[in-house]
């Protein structure tokens, strides 16, 4: 199950080093949302803003942008 993360600071370490404005906006709750499978201890997160989304998973350092998938 996927949950909207209300405490976005829990996902900040997953996006560490990413300088994208959309990710910063989602983490700061300005624009967009952050979704996770485990809100208590997220190991992966998805930042969504409009049509763009960024996926981050800490174990493999994989990412996705838009509809492109590099897993």
N, C-alpha and C positions, 0 to 999 in steps of 0.2 A: 504494500500500500504506500502511496505517496502523500506526504503532508506538506502544507505550506509552513515554512519555518518562520515563526514570529520573532525568535531570538537570533537574528541573523549573524551576530558576532560568533556564534558557534560554527559558522561556515567560513569565516574569514581566513583561517589557516589553509583551507582547501584551495582558495583562489590566491594565495600569497604569490606575489611577483607578477600577477596579471595587472596590466595598466589600462584595461579597457574601461571606458566611461560607463557602459551599461552595467558591468559587474559592480563597479563602485556605487552606482545609483541603486541597484538592487540591495546591496549590503547595507546601505545607509537608509533604506526604506523611502527613497525619494521617488523612484520610478521602477516598476517591475516587482517581481517576487522571487524568492528563493524557495525551492522545493527539495525535500530530502525524504529518504525512506525511514530513517531513524532520527526523530527530532531530539532525542536525548543525547545521542552521541553520533553525529553524522560522519560517515566515512565517504560519502559521495553527495554531491549537490548539483542542482541545476538552477542557473540564474536565467530568468525569462523576462524579456522586455519586448512587448509587441511581437513581431515575427521572428526576432532573433533569440537564440538560446545558447547557453554555454553549459556544458556538462563537465564536471570534474570529479574524479575518483582517485582517492589518495594512494591506493596500493599500486596501480599501474601507471599513474600519471597520464591517463588517457584524456582526450578532450574531443569535443565536437563543436562545430560552429554551424548554425543554420541547419540545413538538412544533411550536411556532410558528416560522415561517421569514420573516425580513425581509432578503432579499438584494437 
